[in-house]
Amino acid sequence: MTNTLLLDVDGTLVDTNYHHAVAWLRAFRSVGLTVPAWRVHRAIGMGGDRLVEAVAGEHAEAEHGDAVRKAWEQEFDGLLPEIRPLEGAHRLVTTAATEHGFSVVLASSGKREHIEHYLDLLDVRDVIAGFTTSEDAEDSKPAPDILQVALSTVDADRAVVIGDSVWDCDAARRIGLPVVGLLTGGFSEAELREHGASSVYVELDNLRADLVDLPFAAV
């Protein structure tokens, strides 16, 4: 029986959520839109195709959506050298794959060039079973499409989703998969549990210690 970990990347394995928020804030301002930082942070984890409208409304999306996304990419690319893996990320992935024999798929809707960069930072290319990017699904989180694509890359019998945002939880819940939350992205334990997380961990090493007890479910 093959157990599969579907691991989110941004905010879960690499410490990027606040860099993303800063990049989006700068992108909004580049087109003359001022939005509250807290509102941007609350939207991190959903797809960029949804974020402009979620943060600034339908009119902003219609008038500035593509320009904001282009500016965000430029701003975030400039921050890439500052990105670091979260403590315990490499240990979590390698322990799951090599010691427990889990299939580990990095289920991200991030841009391919960013995910490729993170794979090198994490040094996990040789142990993961696969990864996804924004190129692999039309609808981004909280839609479950990227999780379904990630599952299709392996011969999974059972799976569990691990993520840091309510959007990860919503996506997992929509296809009936259990989800485990992490506080590494800035969402609270109460919020993650309200959106379906069966358990919530403060750090990746705490999660690594409980890998065999994760709530895998049939797929």
C-alpha positions in Angstrom: 0.0 0.0 0.0 1.5 3.3 -1.1 1.1 6.3 1.2 1.5 9.7 -0.5 2.3 13.1 1.1 1.0 16.0 -0.9 3.1 18.8 0.4 2.5 22.5 -0.3 5.7 24.4 -0.8 5.4 28.2 -0.3 5.0 28.8 3.4 5.2 25.1 4.2 8.7 24.1 3.1 10.2 27.5 2.2 9.7 30.7 4.2 8.1 32.9 1.5 4.7 34.1 2.6 5.8 37.5 3.9 8.1 38.0 0.8 5.0 37.3 -1.3 3.0 39.8 0.6 5.6 42.5 0.2 5.9 41.8 -3.5 2.1 42.0 -4.0 1.9 45.2 -2.0 4.5 46.8 -4.3 2.8 45.4 -7.3 -0.6 47.0 -6.3 1.1 50.3 -5.7 2.8 50.2 -9.1 -0.6 50.6 -10.7 -1.8 53.2 -8.2 -3.7 50.9 -5.9 -3.1 51.0 -2.1 -4.4 48.0 -0.2 -3.9 47.1 3.4 -1.0 44.7 4.1 -3.1 42.5 6.3 -5.6 41.9 3.5 -2.8 40.9 1.2 -1.3 38.5 3.8 -4.7 36.9 4.3 -4.8 36.0 0.6 -1.4 34.5 0.3 -1.7 30.8 -0.6 -4.5 31.3 -3.1 -3.5 31.5 -6.8 -2.3 34.7 -8.2 -5.1 34.5 -10.7 -7.6 35.0 -7.8 -5.6 37.2 -5.5 -6.1 40.6 -7.1 -9.9 40.4 -7.0 -9.9 38.9 -3.5 -7.8 41.7 -2.2 -9.0 44.7 -4.2 -12.3 43.8 -5.9 -13.7 43.0 -9.3 -13.0 46.5 -10.7 -9.3 46.2 -9.8 -9.1 42.8 -11.4 -10.8 43.9 -14.6 -8.7 47.1 -15.0 -5.3 46.1 -13.5 -5.2 42.4 -12.9 -2.6 41.4 -15.5 -0.4 44.4 -14.8 -0.4 43.7 -11.1 0.5 40.0 -11.6 3.3 41.0 -14.0 4.6 43.6 -11.5 4.3 41.0 -8.7 6.5 38.5 -10.6 9.2 41.2 -11.1 9.1 42.2 -7.5 9.2 38.7 -6.2 12.0 37.6 -8.5 14.1 40.3 -6.9 13.4 38.8 -3.4 14.3 35.2 -4.4 17.9 35.5 -3.2 16.5 36.2 0.3 14.4 33.0 0.4 15.4 30.3 2.8 14.0 26.8 3.6 12.0 26.5 6.8 13.9 24.7 9.6 13.4 21.0 9.2 12.1 21.0 5.6 14.9 18.9 4.2 14.7 16.5 7.1 10.9 16.2 6.7 11.0 15.3 3.0 13.9 12.9 3.2 12.7 11.1 6.3 9.2 10.6 4.7 10.6 9.3 1.5 13.7 7.3 2.6 12.8 6.1 6.1 9.1 5.6 5.7 8.9 4.9 2.0 6.2 7.5 1.4 5.7 9.0 -2.1 6.3 12.7 -1.6 4.8 15.1 -4.2 5.3 18.8 -3.9 1.8 20.1 -4.8 2.4 23.7 -5.6 0.7 26.2 -8.0 3.8 28.4 -7.9 5.6 29.5 -11.0 7.9 26.8 -12.5 11.1 28.8 -12.2 10.3 29.5 -8.5 9.6 25.8 -7.7 12.8 24.8 -9.5 14.7 27.3 -7.4 13.1 25.9 -4.2 14.0 22.3 -5.2 17.6 23.3 -5.3 17.4 25.2 -1.9 15.7 22.2 -0.3 18.0 19.6 -1.9 15.2 17.1 -2.4 15.2 16.4 -6.1 16.5 12.9 -5.7 13.9 11.8 -3.1 10.6 13.3 -4.2 8.3 11.4 -6.5 7.2 14.5 -8.4 6.1 18.2 -8.2 3.6 20.5 -9.8 3.6 24.1 -10.8 1.1 26.7 -12.1 1.5 25.2 -15.6 -0.2 22.0 -14.5 -3.7 23.1 -13.6 -6.1 25.7 -14.9 -7.8 26.5 -11.5 -5.6 27.4 -8.6 -6.2 26.9 -4.8 -8.6 26.9 -3.2 -9.7 24.8 -6.2 -8.4 21.2 -5.8 -7.1 20.9 -9.3 -3.4 21.0 -8.4 -3.9 18.3 -5.8 -5.6 16.1 -8.3 -2.7 16.6 -10.8 -0.2 15.8 -8.0 -2.0 12.6 -7.2 -2.0 11.5 -10.8 1.8 11.6 -10.9 2.1 8.6 -8.5 0.4 5.3 -7.9 -1.2 6.4 -4.7 -3.4 4.2 -2.5 -3.7 6.6 0.4 -2.8 10.3 0.7 -2.8 13.2 3.1 -2.3 16.9 2.3 0.1 19.1 4.3 -0.1 22.9 4.1 0.1 26.2 5.9 -2.9 28.1 4.6 -6.7 27.9 4.8 -6.6 27.6 1.0 -4.7 24.3 1.2 -7.3 23.1 3.7 -10.2 24.1 1.4 -8.6 22.4 -1.6 -8.1 19.2 0.2 -11.5 19.2 1.7 -13.1 19.6 -1.8 -11.8 16.3 -2.9 -12.2 14.5 0.4 -8.6 14.3 1.4 -7.4 14.8 5.0 -5.2 17.8 5.7 -2.6 18.6 8.3 -1.8 22.2 9.0 1.3 24.1 9.9 1.6 27.5 11.6 4.6 28.4 9.3 2.5 30.5 6.9 0.9 32.9 9.5 -2.6 31.4 9.7 -3.7 30.5 13.2 -4.4 27.0 14.5 -8.1 27.9 15.0 -8.4 29.0 11.4 -6.7 26.0 10.0 -8.9 23.7 12.0 -12.0 25.6 11.1 -11.1 24.9 7.4 -10.6 21.2 8.0 -7.1 20.5 9.4 -7.3 17.5 11.7 -4.1 18.6 13.5 -1.8 21.6 13.4 1.9 21.7 14.0 4.1 24.6 15.0 7.3 23.3 13.3 8.3 20.8 10.7 10.4 18.7 13.0 7.3 18.2 15.2 5.4 17.0 12.2 8.4 14.7 11.1 8.2 13.0 14.5 4.6 12.0 13.9 4.8 11.0 10.2 3.6 7.4 10.9 0.5 8.7 12.6 -0.7 11.0 9.8 -4.4 10.5 8.8 -3.9 9.0 5.4 -7.1 8.2 3.6 -7.9 6.1 0.5 -7.9 7.9 -2.8 
